[in-house]
Each structure stands twice: as structure tokens, then as C-alpha cells.
Amino acid sequence: MDIEAIAVSILEADADTVVLYLLAEEETFAGEVAALNSTLNGLVQDLIDGEDFSGKAEQIAVVYPRGAI
């Protein structure tokens, strides 16, 4: 497996997997996370609103974009 860090917009990345981090204290999204949430029709916000993911240490959520990006 090859892992490569690149400096490009999440929405422009040609990758099989995108990793982003969210902090439990963050109440609003900005920048790349806001753009990703918008492109995924609010999926990131829905994940948090559903209380299945809170952003606490070592918590992981897998999201399938279903062709949106």
C-alpha cells in the first residue's frame, strides 16, 4: 500500500480514500470540510447530528460518497 500526502483540495483529489479530521468542540465547518459537506449534500453534518460520530479521540467514521465526488 502506498500512502501519499498531497496539498490539493479534497474535491479535486484523485484518491481512493480521503482522511479528514473533525474536533468534538467544532460547531461549524469551514474551508475544505464545509465544501465537502456541501458537495455531499450535508452528509458530514448528518453524521454528527445523528450522534453516531462526535469527533472524540480515536473515533472513526467511514462514509461512502456514492459518486458525489
ChimeraX attribute file (.defattr): number of C-alpha atoms within 10 A of each C-alpha:
attribute: neighborCount
match mode: 1-to-1
recipient: residues
	/A:1	3
	/A:2	3
	/A:3	6
	/A:4	6
	/A:5	5
	/A:6	9
	/A:7	6
	/A:8	9
	/A:9	12
	/A:10	17
	/A:11	14
	/A:12	8
	/A:13	13
	/A:14	11
	/A:15	9
	/A:16	5
	/A:17	9
	/A:18	10
	/A:19	6
	/A:20	8
	/A:21	9
	/A:22	16
	/A:23	10
	/A:24	12
	/A:25	9
	/A:26	10
	/A:27	10
	/A:28	8
	/A:29	14
	/A:30	11
	/A:31	8
	/A:32	13
	/A:33	18
	/A:34	15
	/A:35	16
	/A:36	21
	/A:37	16
	/A:38	13
	/A:39	15
	/A:40	17
	/A:41	13
	/A:42	13
	/A:43	16
	/A:44	20
	/A:45	18
	/A:46	13
	/A:47	14
	/A:48	14
	/A:49	11
	/A:50	9
	/A:51	9
	/A:52	12
	/A:53	17
	/A:54	18
	/A:55	17
	/A:56	11
	/A:57	9
	/A:58	5
	/A:59	11
	/A:60	12
	/A:61	11
	/A:62	6
	/A:63	10
	/A:64	11
	/A:65	12
	/A:66	7
	/A:67	6
	/A:68	10
	/A:69	13
